[in-house]
Amino acid sequence: MTEADLKIERLRKRPEFLAAAKGASQAKGAVVVQALRRADGDALVRVGFTATRKIGGAVVRNRAKRRLREAARAILPLHARPGFDYVFIARGGTAQRPWARLLDDVKSALLSLAAT
C-alpha cells in the first residue's frame, strides 16, 4: 500500500479514544502516541488528538493540538500502519517544542509502536 492509498480519518467519539487507550503506548519527548489494531479488517487509519488541562489553559491546549495535527499530517502517511487507530496526547512541552524535534518525537513514537 502506497502513501497515496492510505485513508486517514479522525476519531471523534469518547469510546473510540478509550478503546485506543487499551492498546500499546509510546511516550517520546513532547508526545504520547497510543495505537490499537482494529479487528474490522479495514485498511483505514483513524487518528485522534487530545490535551489535558494539566498542560495549560485552552489557548495552550489548542495550540498543542494544532501542532500535533500538523505533525501527524506530515508523518502518518509515511509511518502509519493500515488498520490501526492512533491517539496523540500532548505533553507539557508540546506547544513550545521546536518543530523539527516535535516531528522527530512523533516519528520515533510511531516507529517504536510499529516494532511492537
N, CA, C and O atoms as a printed pandas DataFrame, in Angstrom:
     atom_number atom_name residue_name chain_id  residue_number  x_coord  y_coord  z_coord
0              1         N          MET        A               1    0.851   -1.182    0.000
1              2        CA          MET        A               1    0.000    0.000    0.000
2              3         C          MET        A               1    0.893    1.239    0.000
3              4         O          MET        A               1    1.779    1.367    0.844
4              5         N          THR        A               2    0.660    2.145   -0.941
5              6        CA          THR        A               2    1.461    3.361   -1.017
6              7         C          THR        A               2    0.855    4.428   -0.127
7              8         O          THR        A               2   -0.265    4.290    0.365
8              9         N          GLU        A               3    1.620    5.500    0.071
9             10        CA          GLU        A               3    1.118    6.543    0.954
10            11         C          GLU        A               3   -0.092    7.249    0.364
11            12         O          GLU        A               3   -0.912    7.779    1.114
12            13         N          ALA        A               4   -0.228    7.272   -0.957
13            14        CA          ALA        A               4   -1.396    7.890   -1.592
14            15         C          ALA        A               4   -2.657    7.053   -1.346
15            16         O          ALA        A               4   -3.759    7.601   -1.310
16            17         N          ASP        A               5   -2.508    5.732   -1.177
17            18        CA          ASP        A               5   -3.648    4.854   -0.958
18            19         C          ASP        A               5   -4.153    4.876    0.484
19            20         O          ASP        A               5   -5.272    4.442    0.756
20            21         N          LEU        A               6   -3.340    5.374    1.401
21            22        CA          LEU        A               6   -3.674    5.347    2.819
22            23         C          LEU        A               6   -4.794    6.340    3.124
23            24         O          LEU        A               6   -4.646    7.542    2.899
24            25         N          LYS        A               7   -5.907    5.833    3.636
25            26        CA          LYS        A               7   -7.035    6.684    4.019
26            27         C          LYS        A               7   -6.934    6.973    5.507
27            28         O          LYS        A               7   -6.788    6.060    6.319
28            29         N          ILE        A               8   -7.014    8.252    5.859
29            30        CA          ILE        A               8   -6.906    8.664    7.257
30            31         C          ILE        A               8   -8.195    9.383    7.641
31            32         O          ILE        A               8   -8.677   10.262    6.928
32            33         N          GLU        A               9   -8.738    8.982    8.792
33            34        CA          GLU        A               9   -9.983    9.538    9.293
34            35         C          GLU        A               9   -9.776    9.948   10.745
35            36         O          GLU        A               9   -8.878    9.430   11.409
36            37         N          ARG        A              10  -10.589   10.864   11.243
37            38        CA          ARG        A              10  -10.461   11.335   12.622
38            39         C          ARG        A              10  -11.305   10.503   13.592
39            40         O          ARG        A              10  -12.413   10.079   13.266
40            41         N          LEU        A              11  -10.758   10.282   14.784
41            42        CA          LEU        A              11  -11.545    9.723   15.889
42            43         C          LEU        A              11  -12.274   10.899   16.524
43            44         O          LEU        A              11  -11.680   11.957   16.729
44            45         N          ARG        A              12  -13.546   10.727   16.835
45            46        CA          ARG        A              12  -14.298   11.846   17.408
46            47         C          ARG        A              12  -15.077   11.480   18.670
47            48         O          ARG        A              12  -15.404   12.359   19.467
48            49         N          LYS        A              13  -15.374   10.212   18.861
49            50        CA          LYS        A              13  -16.208    9.808   19.989
50            51         C          LYS        A              13  -15.351    9.252   21.138
51            52         O          LYS        A              13  -14.341    8.583   20.916
52            53         N          ARG        A              14  -15.779    9.547   22.353
53            54        CA          ARG        A              14  -15.024    9.134   23.535
54            55         C          ARG        A              14  -14.742    7.638   23.598
55            56         O          ARG        A              14  -13.624    7.259   23.948
56            57         N          PRO        A              15  -15.705    6.763   23.275
57            58        CA          PRO        A              15  -15.414    5.322   23.324
58            59         C          PRO        A              15  -14.272    4.904   22.393
59            60         O          PRO        A              15  -13.542    3.959   22.693
60            61         N          GLU        A              16  -14.115    5.605   21.261
61            62        CA          GLU        A              16  -13.013    5.301   20.355
62            63         C          GLU        A              16  -11.669    5.637   21.004
63            64         O          GLU        A              16  -10.698    4.896   20.853
64            65         N          PHE        A              17  -11.621    6.750   21.720
65            66        CA          PHE        A              17  -10.400    7.138   22.427
66            67         C          PHE        A              17  -10.100    6.151   23.557
67            68         O          PHE        A              17   -8.948    5.771   23.766
68            69         N          LEU        A              18  -11.139    5.742   24.281
69            70        CA          LEU        A              18  -10.956    4.796   25.389
70            71         C          LEU        A              18  -10.488    3.437   24.880
71            72         O          LEU        A              18   -9.685    2.773   25.536
72            73         N          ALA        A              19  -10.978    3.024   23.728
73            74        CA          ALA        A              19  -10.538    1.749   23.148
74            75         C          ALA        A              19   -9.065    1.826   22.775
75            76         O          ALA        A              19   -8.317    0.881   23.025
76            77         N          ALA        A              20   -8.638    2.937   22.179
77            78        CA          ALA        A              20   -7.235    3.097   21.791
78            79         C          ALA        A              20   -6.324    3.108   23.009
79            80         O          ALA        A              20   -5.169    2.693   22.921
80            81         N          ALA        A              21   -6.828    3.575   24.141
81            82        CA          ALA        A              21   -6.028    3.622   25.363
82            83         C          ALA        A              21   -5.684    2.217   25.853
83            84         O          ALA        A              21   -4.733    2.050   26.618
84            85         N          LYS        A              22   -6.436    1.212   25.429
85            86        CA          LYS        A              22   -6.156   -0.164   25.836
86            87         C          LYS        A              22   -5.046   -0.798   25.003
87            88         O          LYS        A              22   -4.558   -1.878   25.336
88            89         N          GLY        A              23   -4.646   -0.131   23.922
89            90        CA          GLY        A              23   -3.591   -0.655   23.061
90            91         C          GLY        A              23   -2.207   -0.267   23.551
91            92         O          GLY        A              23   -2.035    0.174   24.687
92            93         N          ALA        A              24   -1.226   -0.437   22.680
93            94        CA          ALA        A              24    0.157   -0.089   23.009
94            95         C          ALA        A              24    0.314    1.417   23.069
95            96         O          ALA        A              24   -0.416    2.159   22.412
96            97         N          SER        A              25    1.282    1.861   23.870
97            98        CA          SER        A              25    1.512    3.289   24.044
98            99         C          SER        A              25    3.013    3.562   24.053
99           100         O          SER        A              25    3.804    2.759   24.547
100          101         N          GLN        A              26    3.383    4.702   23.501
101          102        CA          GLN        A              26    4.804    5.070   23.443
102          103         C          GLN        A              26    4.931    6.560   23.714
103          104         O          GLN        A              26    4.305    7.370   23.031
104          105         N          ALA        A              27    5.738    6.929   24.707
105          106        CA          ALA        A              27    5.986    8.337   25.031
106          107         C          ALA        A              27    7.361    8.723   24.512
107          108         O          ALA        A              27    8.358    8.071   24.821
108          109         N          LYS        A              28    7.408    9.779   23.728
109          110        CA          LYS        A              28    8.666   10.291   23.189
110          111         C          LYS        A              28    8.640   11.802   23.286
111          112         O          LYS        A              28    7.793   12.439   22.660
112          113         N          GLY        A              29    9.534   12.388   24.046
113          114        CA          GLY        A              29    9.637   13.839   24.132
114          115         C          GLY        A              29    8.339   14.504   24.542
115          116         O          GLY        A              29    7.868   14.329   25.666
116          117         N          ALA        A              30    7.762   15.268   23.624
117          118        CA          ALA        A              30    6.585   16.075   23.922
118          119         C          ALA        A              30    5.271   15.426   23.496
119          120         O          ALA        A              30    4.242   16.099   23.432
120          121         N          VAL        A              31    5.294   14.127   23.205
121          122        CA          VAL        A              31    4.065   13.487   22.740
122          123         C          VAL        A              31    3.983   12.045   23.242
123          124         O          VAL        A              31    4.995   11.360   23.391
124          125         N          VAL        A              32    2.756   11.609   23.498
125          126        CA          VAL        A              32    2.474   10.200   23.774
126          127         C          VAL        A              32    1.588    9.726   22.627
127          128         O          VAL        A              32    0.618   10.395   22.270
128          129         N          VAL        A              33    1.919    8.581   22.054
129          130        CA          VAL        A              33    1.104    8.026   20.981
130          131         C          VAL        A              33    0.592    6.667   21.434
131          132         O          VAL        A              33    1.360    5.803   21.856
132          133         N          GLN        A              34   -0.723    6.497   21.338
133          134        CA          GLN        A              34   -1.353    5.216   21.636
134          135         C          GLN        A              34   -1.792    4.601   20.319
135          136         O          GLN        A              34   -2.280    5.303   19.433
136          137         N          ALA        A              35   -1.621    3.293   20.186
137          138        CA          ALA        A              35   -2.008    2.610   18.946
138          139         C          ALA        A              35   -2.780    1.350   19.279
139          140         O          ALA        A              35   -2.439    0.620   20.209
140          141         N          LEU        A              36   -3.817    1.109   18.510
141          142        CA          LEU        A              36   -4.638   -0.080   18.688
142          143         C          LEU        A              36   -4.969   -0.657   17.320
143          144         O          LEU        A              36   -5.490    0.035   16.445
144          145         N          ARG        A              37   -4.655   -1.948   17.150
145          146        CA          ARG        A              37   -5.034   -2.628   15.899
146          147         C          ARG        A              37   -6.522   -2.941   15.984
147          148         O          ARG        A              37   -6.991   -3.562   16.938
148          149         N          ARG        A              38   -7.246   -2.501   14.975
149          150        CA          ARG        A              38   -8.671   -2.794   14.913
150          151         C          ARG        A              38   -8.875   -4.177   14.304
151          152         O          ARG        A              38   -8.073   -4.626   13.485
152          153         N          ALA        A              39   -9.923   -4.833   14.695
153          154        CA          ALA        A              39  -10.197   -6.186   14.203
154          155         C          ALA        A              39  -11.233   -6.179   13.087
155          156         O          ALA        A              39  -11.803   -7.224   12.773
156          157         N          ASP        A              40  -11.487   -5.026   12.484
157          158        CA          ASP        A              40  -12.538   -4.953   11.464
158          159         C          ASP        A              40  -12.048   -5.273   10.052
159          160         O          ASP        A              40  -12.862   -5.352    9.132
160          161         N          GLY        A              41  -10.747   -5.459    9.855
161          162        CA          GLY        A              41  -10.215   -5.817    8.553
162          163         C          GLY        A              41  -10.140   -4.659    7.570
163          164         O          GLY        A              41   -9.745   -4.854    6.421
164          165         N          ASP        A              42  -10.508   -3.468    7.996
165          166        CA          ASP        A              42  -10.462   -2.281    7.140
166          167         C          ASP        A              42   -9.053   -1.682    7.171
167          168         O          ASP        A              42   -8.428   -1.643    8.231
168          169         N          ALA        A              43   -8.546   -1.219    6.033
169          170        CA          ALA        A              43   -7.199   -0.653    5.950
170          171         C          ALA        A              43   -7.166    0.817    6.375
171          172         O          ALA        A              43   -6.109    1.447    6.335
172          173         N          LEU        A              44   -8.292    1.354    6.773
173          174        CA          LEU        A              44   -8.400    2.747    7.185
174          175         C          LEU        A              44   -7.551    3.017    8.432
175          176         O          LEU        A              44   -7.500    2.187    9.340
176          177         N          VAL        A              45   -6.891    4.166    8.474
177          178        CA          VAL        A              45   -6.161    4.610    9.665
178          179         C          VAL        A              45   -6.999    5.703   10.309
179          180         O          VAL        A              45   -7.393    6.664    9.647
180          181         N          ARG        A              46   -7.272    5.554   11.606
181          182        CA          ARG        A              46   -8.032    6.589   12.316
182          183         C          ARG        A              46   -7.119    7.235   13.338
183          184         O          ARG        A              46   -6.286    6.568   13.951
184          185         N          VAL        A              47   -7.279    8.535   13.516
185          186        CA          VAL        A              47   -6.377    9.271   14.397
186          187         C          VAL        A              47   -7.164   10.291   15.215
187          188         O          VAL        A              47   -8.094   10.930   14.722
188          189         N          GLY        A              48   -6.763   10.426   16.487
189          190        CA          GLY        A              48   -7.389   11.394   17.376
190          191         C          GLY        A              48   -6.323   12.167   18.127
191          192         O          GLY        A              48   -5.178   11.728   18.228
192          193         N          PHE        A              49   -6.708   13.324   18.656
193          194        CA          PHE        A              49   -5.772   14.200   19.344
194          195         C          PHE        A              49   -6.398   14.669   20.641
195          196         O          PHE        A              49   -7.592   14.964   20.691
196          197         N          THR        A              50   -5.593   14.737   21.691
197          198        CA          THR        A              50   -6.107   15.192   22.978
198          199         C          THR        A              50   -5.016   15.893   23.762
199          200         O          THR        A              50   -3.827   15.628   23.587
200          201         N          ALA        A              51   -5.449   16.795   24.631
201          202        CA          ALA        A              51   -4.548   17.512   25.531
202          203         C          ALA        A              51   -5.311   17.757   26.826
203          204         O          ALA        A              51   -6.427   18.276   26.807
204          205         N          THR        A              52   -4.713   17.385   27.939
205          206        CA          THR        A              52   -5.400   17.551   29.222
206          207         C          THR        A              52   -5.193   18.956   29.765
207          208         O          THR        A              52   -4.339   19.700   29.284
208          209         N          ARG        A              53   -5.972   19.307   30.758
209          210        CA          ARG        A              53   -5.865   20.641   31.361
210          211         C          ARG        A              53   -4.567   20.810   32.124
211          212         O          ARG        A              53   -4.184   21.927   32.472
212          213         N          LYS        A              54   -3.885   19.693   32.387
213          214        CA          LYS        A              54   -2.601   19.757   33.092
214          215         C          LYS        A              54   -1.556   20.554   32.314
215          216         O          LYS        A              54   -0.672   21.169   32.912
216          217         N          ILE        A              55   -1.653   20.545   30.983
217          218        CA          ILE        A              55   -0.603   21.209   30.204
218          219         C          ILE        A              55   -0.835   22.707   30.055
219          220         O          ILE        A              55    0.061   23.420   29.604
220          221         N          GLY        A              56   -2.002   23.197   30.419
221          222        CA          GLY        A              56   -2.239   24.638   30.367
222          223         C          GLY        A              56   -3.689   24.961   30.077
223          224         O          GLY        A              56   -4.552   24.085   30.027
224          225         N          GLY        A              57   -3.928   26.250   29.886
225          226        CA          GLY        A              57   -5.272   26.725   29.590
226          227         C          GLY        A              57   -5.689   26.369   28.176
227          228         O          GLY        A              57   -4.966   25.681   27.455
228          229         N          ALA        A              58   -6.858   26.844   27.789
229          230        CA          ALA        A              58   -7.429   26.500   26.492
230          231         C          ALA        A              58   -6.531   26.919   25.332
231          232         O          ALA        A              58   -6.409   26.186   24.350
232          233         N          VAL        A              59   -5.910   28.075   25.431
233          234        CA          VAL        A              59   -5.054   28.559   24.346
234          235         C          VAL        A              59   -3.871   27.623   24.140
235          236         O          VAL        A              59   -3.536   27.281   23.006
236          237         N          VAL        A              60   -3.240   27.211   25.229
237          238        CA          VAL        A              60   -2.078   26.320   25.146
238          239         C          VAL        A              60   -2.505   24.942   24.640
239          240         O          VAL        A              60   -1.828   24.351   23.798
240          241         N          ARG        A              61   -3.624   24.432   25.148
241          242        CA          ARG        A              61   -4.108   23.117   24.706
242          243         C          ARG        A              61   -4.451   23.127   23.228
243          244         O          ARG        A              61   -4.111   22.189   22.507
244          245         N          ASN        A              62   -5.121   24.178   22.769
245          246        CA          ASN        A              62   -5.480   24.256   21.357
246          247         C          ASN        A              62   -4.240   24.366   20.479
247          248         O          ASN        A              62   -4.183   23.753   19.413
248          249         N          ARG        A              63   -3.257   25.131   20.908
249          250        CA          ARG        A              63   -2.021   25.252   20.127
250          251         C          ARG        A              63   -1.303   23.906   20.057
251          252         O          ARG        A              63   -0.807   23.516   19.000
252          253         N          ALA        A              64   -1.252   23.206   21.179
253          254        CA          ALA        A              64   -0.600   21.899   21.214
254          255         C          ALA        A              64   -1.301   20.923   20.266
255          256         O          ALA        A              64   -0.640   20.187   19.533
256          257         N          LYS        A              65   -2.638   20.916   20.279
257          258        CA          LYS        A              65   -3.375   20.011   19.400
258          259         C          LYS        A              65   -3.207   20.385   17.930
259          260         O          LYS        A              65   -3.096   19.504   17.078
260          261         N          ARG        A              66   -3.188   21.680   17.626
261          262        CA          ARG        A              66   -2.950   22.107   16.238
262          263         C          ARG        A              66   -1.599   21.627   15.749
263          264         O          ARG        A              66   -1.473   21.148   14.622
264          265         N          ARG        A              67   -0.577   21.754   16.603
265          266        CA          ARG        A              67    0.772   21.312   16.224
266          267         C          ARG        A              67    0.811   19.798   16.042
267          268         O          ARG        A              67    1.461   19.304   15.121
268          269         N          LEU        A              68    0.125   19.058   16.906
269          270        CA          LEU        A              68    0.082   17.600   16.752
270          271         C          LEU        A              68   -0.644   17.197   15.477
271          272         O          LEU        A              68   -0.233   16.254   14.800
272          273         N          ARG        A              69   -1.723   17.905   15.144
273          274        CA          ARG        A              69   -2.441   17.591   13.901
274          275         C          ARG        A              69   -1.548   17.791   12.687
275          276         O          ARG        A              69   -1.549   16.963   11.776
276          277         N          GLU        A              70   -0.788   18.875   12.663
277          278        CA          GLU        A              70    0.110   19.128   11.533
278          279         C          GLU        A              70    1.239   18.104   11.482
279          280         O          GLU        A              70    1.612   17.641   10.404
280          281         N          ALA        A              71    1.781   17.753   12.640
281          282        CA          ALA        A              71    2.843   16.748   12.679
282          283         C          ALA        A              71    2.309   15.399   12.183
283          284         O          ALA        A              71    2.983   14.699   11.427
284          285         N          ALA        A              72    1.106   15.046   12.610
285          286        CA          ALA        A              72    0.501   13.785   12.170
286          287         C          ALA        A              72    0.230   13.819   10.669
287          288         O          ALA        A              72    0.414   12.818    9.977
288          289         N          ARG        A              73   -0.206   14.966   10.171
289          290        CA          ARG        A              73   -0.478   15.080    8.738
290          291         C          ARG        A              73    0.796   14.846    7.924
291          292         O          ARG        A              73    0.745   14.291    6.826
292          293         N          ALA        A              74    1.924   15.267    8.461
293          294        CA          ALA        A              74    3.198   15.103    7.755
294          295         C          ALA        A              74    3.770   13.692    7.902
295          296         O          ALA        A              74    4.340   13.163    6.948
296          297         N          ILE        A              75    3.628   13.077    9.074
297          298        CA          ILE        A              75    4.319   11.824    9.380
298          299         C          ILE        A              75    3.459   10.578    9.157
299          300         O          ILE        A              75    3.980    9.554    8.715
300          301         N          LEU        A              76    2.168   10.637    9.447
301          302        CA          LEU        A              76    1.324    9.436    9.355
302          303         C          LEU        A              76    1.323    8.768    7.980
303          304         O          LEU        A              76    1.405    7.541    7.923
304          305         N          PRO        A              77    1.236    9.500    6.876
305          306        CA          PRO        A              77    1.233    8.801    5.580
306          307         C          PRO        A              77    2.498    7.965    5.354
307          308         O          PRO        A              77    2.476    7.000    4.590
308          309         N          LEU        A              78    3.587    8.330    6.008
309          310        CA          LEU        A              78    4.844    7.606    5.824
310          311         C          LEU        A              78    5.005    6.433    6.781
311          312         O          LEU        A              78    5.611    5.425    6.418
312          313         N          HIS        A              79    4.466    6.545    8.014
313          314        CA          HIS        A              79    4.783    5.569    9.050
314          315         C          HIS        A              79    3.581    4.898    9.714
315          316         O          HIS        A              79    3.771    4.026   10.562
316          317         N          ALA        A              80    2.361    5.273    9.360
317          318        CA          ALA        A              80    1.186    4.645    9.975
318          319         C          ALA        A              80    0.967    3.259    9.382
319          320         O          ALA        A              80    1.267    3.011    8.214
320          321         N          ARG        A              81    0.442    2.367   10.206
321          322        CA          ARG        A              81    0.125    1.014    9.750
322          323         C          ARG        A              81   -1.370    0.934    9.472
323          324         O          ARG        A              81   -2.176    1.341   10.310
324          325         N          PRO        A              82   -1.755    0.411    8.297
325          326        CA          PRO        A              82   -3.186    0.301    7.965
326          327         C          PRO        A              82   -3.928   -0.559    8.993
327          328         O          PRO        A              82   -3.395   -1.546    9.501
328          329         N          GLY        A              83   -5.169   -0.161    9.284
329          330        CA          GLY        A              83   -5.988   -0.921   10.215
330          331         C          GLY        A              83   -5.747   -0.576   11.675
331          332         O          GLY        A              83   -6.168   -1.318   12.562
332          333         N          PHE        A              84   -5.075    0.541   11.936
333          334        CA          PHE        A              84   -4.777    0.953   13.308
334          335         C          PHE        A              84   -5.496    2.249   13.650
335          336         O          PHE        A              84   -5.773    3.072   12.777
336          337         N          ASP        A              85   -5.792    2.415   14.936
337          338        CA          ASP        A              85   -6.249    3.689   15.487
338          339         C          ASP        A              85   -5.087    4.278   16.266
339          340         O          ASP        A              85   -4.429    3.570   17.029
340          341         N          TYR        A              86   -4.828    5.565   16.083
341          342        CA          TYR        A              86   -3.763    6.254   16.803
342          343         C          TYR        A              86   -4.363    7.423   17.571
343          344         O          TYR        A              86   -5.221    8.139   17.055
344          345         N          VAL        A              87   -3.905    7.614   18.812
345          346        CA          VAL        A              87   -4.286    8.776   19.599
346          347         C          VAL        A              87   -3.006    9.490   20.001
347          348         O          VAL        A              87   -2.108    8.892   20.595
348          349         N          PHE        A              88   -2.933   10.775   19.671
349          350        CA          PHE        A              88   -1.788   11.607   20.020
350          351         C          PHE        A              88   -2.169   12.434   21.233
351          352         O          PHE        A              88   -3.162   13.162   21.211
352          353         N          ILE        A              89   -1.380   12.321   22.291
353          354        CA          ILE        A              89   -1.643   13.035   23.535
354          355         C          ILE        A              89   -0.539   14.062   23.741
355          356         O          ILE        A              89    0.642   13.717   23.775
356          357         N          ALA        A              90   -0.927   15.319   23.878
357          358        CA          ALA        A              90    0.043   16.398   24.089
358          359         C          ALA        A              90    0.609   16.307   25.499
359          360         O          ALA        A              90   -0.103   15.989   26.452
360          361         N          ARG        A              91    1.889   16.590   25.614
361          362        CA          ARG        A              91    2.536   16.661   26.928
362          363         C          ARG        A              91    2.921   18.105   27.197
363          364         O          ARG        A              91    2.698   18.982   26.362
364          365         N          GLY        A              92    3.500   18.348   28.362
365          366        CA          GLY        A              92    3.800   19.704   28.807
366          367         C          GLY        A              92    4.498   20.605   27.804
367          368         O          GLY        A              92    4.142   21.779   27.703
368          369         N          GLY        A              93    5.474   20.110   27.059
369          370        CA          GLY        A              93    6.235   20.975   26.181
370          371         C          GLY        A              93    5.791   20.985   24.730
371          372         O          GLY        A              93    6.487   21.544   23.883
372          373         N          THR        A              94    4.650   20.382   24.419
373          374        CA          THR        A              94    4.233   20.253   23.019
374          375         C          THR        A              94    4.064   21.603   22.335
375          376         O          THR        A              94    4.483   21.769   21.189
376          377         N          ALA        A              95    3.460   22.566   23.017
377          378        CA          ALA        A              95    3.179   23.861   22.394
378          379         C          ALA        A              95    4.458   24.667   22.131
379          380         O          ALA        A              95    4.487   25.484   21.211
380          381         N          GLN        A              96    5.511   24.450   22.924
381          382        CA          GLN        A              96    6.743   25.230   22.773
382          383         C          GLN        A              96    7.867   24.459   22.084
383          384         O          GLN        A              96    8.890   25.050   21.736
384          385         N          ARG        A              97    7.699   23.175   21.884
385          386        CA          ARG        A              97    8.767   22.334   21.320
386          387         C          ARG        A              97    9.152   22.809   19.920
387          388         O          ARG        A              97    8.272   23.108   19.113
388          389         N          PRO        A              98   10.450   22.885   19.617
389          390        CA          PRO        A              98   10.848   23.224   18.239
390          391         C          PRO        A              98   10.226   22.236   17.253
391          392         O          PRO        A              98   10.127   21.040   17.529
392          393         N          TRP        A              99    9.809   22.758   16.100
393          394        CA          TRP        A              99    9.056   21.964   15.140
394          395         C          TRP        A              99    9.794   20.699   14.710
395          396         O          TRP        A              99    9.190   19.628   14.660
396          397         N          ALA        A             100   11.071   20.798   14.403
397          398        CA          ALA        A             100   11.832   19.630   13.950
398          399         C          ALA        A             100   11.882   18.555   15.040
399          400         O          ALA        A             100   11.805   17.363   14.743
400          401         N          ARG        A             101   12.008   18.972   16.282
401          402        CA          ARG        A             101   12.047   17.998   17.385
402          403         C          ARG        A             101   10.681   17.355   17.600
403          404         O          ARG        A             101   10.595   16.169   17.921
404          405         N          LEU        A             102    9.612   18.133   17.425
405          406        CA          LEU        A             102    8.267   17.569   17.560
406          407         C          LEU        A             102    8.022   16.526   16.467
407          408         O          LEU        A             102    7.485   15.454   16.744
408          409         N          LEU        A             103    8.407   16.834   15.243
409          410        CA          LEU        A             103    8.276   15.862   14.158
410          411         C          LEU        A             103    9.075   14.600   14.454
411          412         O          LEU        A             103    8.613   13.488   14.194
412          413         N          ASP        A             104   10.272   14.776   14.998
413          414        CA          ASP        A             104   11.113   13.630   15.353
414          415         C          ASP        A             104   10.470   12.799   16.466
415          416         O          ASP        A             104   10.528   11.569   16.435
416          417         N          ASP        A             105    9.857   13.470   17.452
417          418        CA          ASP        A             105    9.165   12.763   18.538
418          419         C          ASP        A             105    8.033   11.896   17.982
419          420         O          ASP        A             105    7.893   10.730   18.352
420          421         N          VAL        A             106    7.235   12.475   17.098
421          422        CA          VAL        A             106    6.100   11.743   16.519
422          423         C          VAL        A             106    6.606   10.564   15.691
423          424         O          VAL        A             106    6.089    9.452   15.800
424          425         N          LYS        A             107    7.614   10.813   14.870
425          426        CA          LYS        A             107    8.162    9.756   14.015
426          427         C          LYS        A             107    8.738    8.613   14.845
427          428         O          LYS        A             107    8.468    7.446   14.561
428          429         N          SER        A             108    9.528    8.938   15.865
429          430        CA          SER        A             108   10.150    7.873   16.658
430          431         C          SER        A             108    9.111    7.102   17.466
431          432         O          SER        A             108    9.259    5.896   17.664
432          433         N          ALA        A             109    8.059    7.780   17.936
433          434        CA          ALA        A             109    6.992    7.062   18.648
434          435         C          ALA        A             109    6.273    6.100   17.717
435          436         O          ALA        A             109    5.981    4.969   18.104
436          437         N          LEU        A             110    5.982    6.536   16.487
437          438        CA          LEU        A             110    5.306    5.653   15.536
438          439         C          LEU        A             110    6.186    4.472   15.146
439          440         O          LEU        A             110    5.698    3.350   15.010
440          441         N          LEU        A             111    7.474    4.720   14.968
441          442        CA          LEU        A             111    8.388    3.628   14.624
442          443         C          LEU        A             111    8.510    2.624   15.777
443          444         O          LEU        A             111    8.567    1.416   15.544
444          445         N          SER        A             112    8.549    3.119   17.010
445          446        CA          SER        A             112    8.620    2.228   18.170
446          447         C          SER        A             112    7.352    1.393   18.278
447          448         O          SER        A             112    7.417    0.207   18.601
448          449         N          LEU        A             113    6.207    1.995   18.013
449          450        CA          LEU        A             113    4.938    1.256   18.071
450          451         C          LEU        A             113    4.868    0.222   16.949
451          452         O          LEU        A             113    4.309   -0.858   17.140
452          453         N          ALA        A             114    5.421    0.536   15.794
453          454        CA          ALA        A             114    5.401   -0.409   14.674
454          455         C          ALA        A             114    6.273   -1.615   14.968
455          456         O          ALA        A             114    6.008   -2.705   14.461
456          457         N          ALA        A             115    7.308   -1.441   15.779
457          458        CA          ALA        A             115    8.228   -2.533   16.102
458          459         C          ALA        A             115    7.626   -3.503   17.108
459          460         O          ALA        A             115    8.102   -4.630   17.238
460          461         N          THR        A             116    6.579   -3.078   17.827
461          462        CA          THR        A             116    5.981   -3.954   18.848
462          463         C          THR        A             116    4.934   -4.863   18.270
463          464         O          THR        A             116    4.338   -5.658   18.996
